[in-house]
Amino acid sequence: MHEQAALRLAVQEQRYTSVRRALVDTLAGAGRPLSIREILAANEDLPQSSAYRNITALIEAGVVRRVTGVDDHGRFELAEELSGHHHHLACGRCGTVEDIAPSARLERAMTEAARVVADEHGYEVLGHQFDLVGTCPACQRSSTEWTMPATRSST
């Protein structure tokens, strides 16, 4: 993982500094996408501006990707090529985003759905990202009332 990160940064003429290594370690160890606040909590000596600057460099090099949740807070995780293929469960109430390992059954269904969409729209589908929105167990316990927030338009 670190070797791949260093190589990807080198292509961008960037160095794999100790701060960037710490960010990669933090994301790798989390098991789920993290917000900047969570990244800073795990790296107490890291200034917020440095976290943003280095996360941006890691995104540009293809080491990290931004995960869009159901709220306005960006979350970050290692690129799929470094962390392995997975999907997400997002809580529409608290904003938590969790990684889920796809089953063979789910992947077959996603492949078939991608084929149908590709046929209908003339696309060549190269991959997929699958995020489910719901209510996490903790939020279910704390309240039974929840409505899905308005979704943002992509146009």
KAQUI-V644711 format. One record per residue. N is the residue number from 0. RES is the residue in one small letter. SS is DSSP state (H for helix, E for strand, - for the rest). Layout:
N;RES;SS
N;RES;SS
//
This chain:
0;m;-
1;h;H
2;e;H
3;q;H
4;a;H
5;a;H
6;l;H
7;r;H
8;l;H
9;a;H
10;v;H
11;q;-
12;e;-
13;q;-
14;r;-
15;y;-
16;t;-
17;s;H
18;v;H
19;r;H
20;r;H
21;a;H
22;l;H
23;v;H
24;d;H
25;t;H
26;l;H
27;a;H
28;g;H
29;a;H
30;g;-
31;r;-
32;p;-
33;l;E
34;s;E
35;i;H
36;r;H
37;e;H
38;i;H
39;l;H
40;a;H
41;a;H
42;n;-
43;e;-
44;d;-
45;l;-
46;p;-
47;q;H
48;s;H
49;s;H
50;a;H
51;y;H
52;r;H
53;n;H
54;i;H
55;t;H
56;a;H
57;l;H
58;i;H
59;e;H
60;a;-
61;g;-
62;v;-
63;v;E
64;r;E
65;r;E
66;v;E
67;t;-
68;g;-
69;v;-
70;d;-
71;d;-
72;h;-
73;g;-
74;r;E
75;f;E
76;e;E
77;l;E
78;a;-
79;e;H
80;e;H
81;l;H
82;s;H
83;g;-
84;h;-
85;h;-
86;h;E
87;h;E
88;l;E
89;a;E
90;c;E
91;g;-
92;r;-
93;c;-
94;g;-
95;t;-
96;v;E
97;e;E
98;d;E
99;i;E
100;a;-
101;p;-
102;s;-
103;a;H
104;r;H
105;l;H
106;e;H
107;r;H
108;a;H
109;m;H
110;t;H
111;e;H
112;a;H
113;a;H
114;r;H
115;v;H
116;v;H
117;a;H
118;d;H
119;e;H
120;h;H
121;g;-
122;y;-
123;e;-
124;v;-
125;l;-
126;g;-
127;h;-
128;q;-
129;f;-
130;d;E
131;l;E
132;v;E
133;g;E
134;t;-
135;c;-
136;p;H
137;a;H
138;c;H
139;q;H
140;r;H
141;s;H
142;s;-
143;t;-
144;e;-
145;w;-
146;t;-
147;m;-
148;p;-
149;a;-
150;t;-
151;r;-
152;s;-
153;s;-
154;t;-
//
